[in-house]
Amino acid sequence: MKRTVAIAMSALMLAGCGQKPAETANSGLTTPEIGEFNYIVDRFADMQILRYRVPGIENLTLRQQEMLYYLSEAALSGRDIIYDQNCRYNLPIRRTLESIYTAENIDRESADFKAMETYLKRVWVSNGIHHHYAGDKFRPEFSQAFFENAVRSLPADRLPLREGQSVDEFLAEITPVIFDPAVMPLHKNQAAGADLLLTSASNYYEGVTQAEAEAFYGAMQDPNDHEPISYGLNSKLVKKDGKLVEETYRVGGMYSAPMEKIVYWLEKALAVAETEPQRAALEKLISFYKSGNLEEFDEYAILWVKDTQSLIDYVCGYTETYGDPLGYKASWEALINFKNLEATKRTETISANAQWFENNSPTAPEFKKEEVKGVTAKVITAAMLGGDCYPSVPIGINLPNANWIRAAHGSKSVTIENLTEAYAESEAGSGFDEEFSWSETEVELLKNYLVLTDNLHTDLHECLGHGSGKLLPGVDPNALKEYDATIEEARADLFALYFMADKKMTELGLLPNEEAYKAQYYDYFRNGLLTQLTRIEPGKNIEESHMRNRQLIAKWVLEKSADDKAVELRQRDGKTFVVINDYLLVQKHLGELLAEIQRIKSTGDYAAAKAIVENYAVKVDPQIHNEILERYAKLNLAPYKAFVNPVYTASFDENGKFTGMTIDYTEDFAAQHLRYSRDYSYLK
Ligand code: ZN
């Protein structure tokens, strides 16, 4: 649930990790206050680079710190893998540009140099030469002549030349990849009709056509196997002497060098594991890194899901398959984190009261669950990002991915609250709220309560909303077909929104007072009716199901308010604003819509689903759309954000025993990448 809108944080929620237990006397670990922390590190192209706080790190025991440190080193050790996975030219290009960037006798003030610096920063953001989100290749704004001259002026030992390769040969190979827009234009082609492998720059296949790869993996699937391994997850498929072979990522196989380092650090972490389930999972992960055997990967995933009591947790391996046009092969990623105990109490409170919410929801009794079990989700604090999770990162994760493991063993769903905080804080003062709020009253509300209620909204949506209600007997779970995703998201959002205005929220201590929910309502309607349009290109419809659901809810309630004016759109100085005149009346309409959406879901009413989605969720008023785009453009906000990591420095006594660590937040974006390239570059 990533938002474009984000506001200053209420002091309330962040008070969370405040108490310092007496036994952790580590002076090197302190957390700066929000007001004293500078979140913004850098701004270039379409990017803003942020830093994130790690609140609560000062509360870790010495042993937990040691574990966190080793896992963080593992996270950084795999950095080169994702560059090579994204495109086979990424590492030589990154290294060449870094050599130019750090050359002693180069004019750092020239336009070419400045343009190359921006290009290099974009490569660092995207782990390669294709945009991390859009997937298209960056267009260099520096000249080819500048690049070639700069390369020729470097000593040969600062260039990533292959054995026996001359500088001329190197340039002939590398310059078209950077400068010719026709060479490797897309990271991942998704256009129907083309050979998706031959037209994609990602490096998961070599010399293999889409048809060959599909046949290769198709032959492995057994429809009677209800616990299938994730075929092809950790390998590159190549054609050798006319035969297809998998080059497996494992110690002793492909990407061995970085994986040896990862295993080195994981083994150190294993020795200081907090709990038996954590130890068992880590041990299996290490074994999988060594064997590359995907059955071991599944065994690891099951052990990892069962590790729920440890404070420290991690993702550190081949995980998500978004980068492979065929969806088999996983990129390497790492996210080292620890549980935010205070905020996790919130999700536990919600789950413990799941039945009360179900019984009191405004849906018809026949659609309610007799016995509801809240999904346990936890709130975490990210401590180190690596691989495909760095420098841009999701703010929520739900793993593992294998469906049969999720069904049989469950999954872990996490919200990464310290990253949400950085997003929100970095936009405070951008003028967004002032531009898009009707009055100072709403600006104040948002400032005080939006982050708090955003997090609560996510918790209610995930822990209760999706799990609420039931299908009537005999209703096909896929009855709503292409409209199901939007209806399902609407159901979860409505459940969250409806209850947020209930007195139960203050009774349970989830909200501080009966004003706070209004921030969520105002933001939700403003977003659903107006500001989410900033992400839609002129002339296009809304396609993404979360965005459809928001507009559905907001427009439906707006129409319902035609007479009572609970919510309305008003004009002032040629600008359109959302005005909420009666928040409790809005809640009533949300309840009416929830009852109807639940009826559609419970009865599998496809015709009604289609009508409500097509009527409210898809189409965009072109006049309002243009107006919003113009107003947004004037704010000069960066559409994408990425992070720098904090720097941990560990100390050891003369016997090599860990004695503590420090955290430093001051490293800048370029310095961090140059350091990582120097200290964690394990691929040739
Ligand atoms: Zn959802």
Residues whose N, C-alpha, C, O or C-beta is under 5 A from the ligand:
A	BS01	ZN	E489 A492
